[in-house]
């Protein structure tokens, strides 16, 4: 064999399948991957809670009586569940909408601006997206729970 050809002693890279339950918990996800995954989760949450969203909109705008029932569901409860549970469901929906909206704007910005496609921008914009979605959710949650 000549020196320019690889020898049999050269170690080739080894590829193996990962075991999701064993390997993924130890994997360090970069912030951009977390935001991307949460974008998908928030979209799924909004889709699954669509009947609840339609019910809220219908009962809040139909009449004064239906609005009173709507408020009672959040204050007293309904369907055997206390009002606190329904407030947490609404809070989850608020987070899902805010995160999905902000992450969508982030993705649109990255699609429209070629300068925005870098590792640094991905990390910074992901951290800003997470901070804004959680911060706005806390502000609106405080209003939902009557803190102000």
N, C-alpha and C positions, 0 to 999 in steps of 0.2 A: 504494500500500500504506500502511496505517496503521502507526503506530509500535508498536502492541501485538502485531502479528503478526510472526512471525520472517521475516527477509528471506532471500533466496537466498544472501546472503553468509555466513550463519551456518554454521559448519563442523559437520557432523554427525559423531558418533563413528564411527570406522572399525574394523570387526571383521575379523579374518583368522584363518585356520586356523593352528595352530602346527605347527612341524616338530619332532617329538619328539626326534630326535637332535641338532638344532641348538639348540633353545630350552630344553629341560628341564635340561640340565646347568648352565646359568647361573642357573636359578631357585633362589632361596633358600627352602628349605622351612622353615616354622616347626616348632618341636619337636613340637607336637601332630600335625602332618601326618606327621612322621617316625615317631612312635609308632604312629599309625594304620596306616601302611604296614607297619611292622615287625610289628604285630599280625596283619595278613593273611599276611605271609611266614611268621611262626612257626606259624600255623594250618596253612598249606600244608605246611610241613616236618613237623609232627606227623602230618598225614594221610599223607604220602608215606612216612614212616618207621614207620608203623603195623605192618607185618610185622616189622620189627626190634624194635619194642617188645614185640610178642607173643612173639617168639622169646626175648628177654631174660627176660621174666616166666616163660615156660614152663621155660626151662633153669635159672633161679635157684630155682624152687620144687618141681620134680618129685622130685628125689632128690639124694643126696650126689654121685653120679657125674655127673649132669647139671650140678650146680653146679660141680664140678671142671672140666668141659668149658667151662662159661661163663667161669670165671676164666682158663682157659688161652687162650681166644679173646682176652681183653684183655691177657694177659701175653705170649703167644707169637705169636698171630695165627690166622687161619683164612681159608679160601678164597683162599690165596695172598697175602693182605694182612697186613702186620705188625700186631701188637697196638696200636701207636701210632695207626694209622689208625682202628681201631675205637674207641679212647678218644676221638679227636677227633669221631667220629660221635656217640658218647654225650654228649660235651660240647656239641655243637650241639643235640642233643635236650634236654639240660638247660636250655640257654639258651632254646630255643623254648618249653618248658613254662613256665619262670619268667616270661618276657616276656609270653606269652599270658595267663597267669593274672593278672599284675599289671595289664596293660593292660585286661583284662576287668573287674577290680575298679574301675579308674579310670572306665571307661565306665558301669558300674553306678552309681557314685557320682554321675556327672554326670547320669544319667537320673533318679535318685531325688531329687537336690537341685537345685532351680532356682537356688539361690544359687551353685552350683558352675559355672554356665555363664557364664563371662566369659573374656576374652582372657588376663587375668593368671592365673586359675586353670588355664586350659588349658596355658599355658606352664610354670607351676610344676609341675603334676601330671605333665606329660610328662617334664620333666627328672628328677623324682623317680622316675618309672617306669623310665626308662632307667638311671639310676644304681643303683637297687635290683636290676634284672635283671642288669646287668653285674657288680655287686658280689657278689651271691649266686652267680652263675655262676663267678666267680673263686674264691670260697670252696669251692664244691663241686668245681670243677675241680682245685683243689689237693689235695683229698681223693682224687679219682679218679686223679690222677697220683702219689699217694703222697708228697706233700710233708709231710703231717702224718698 
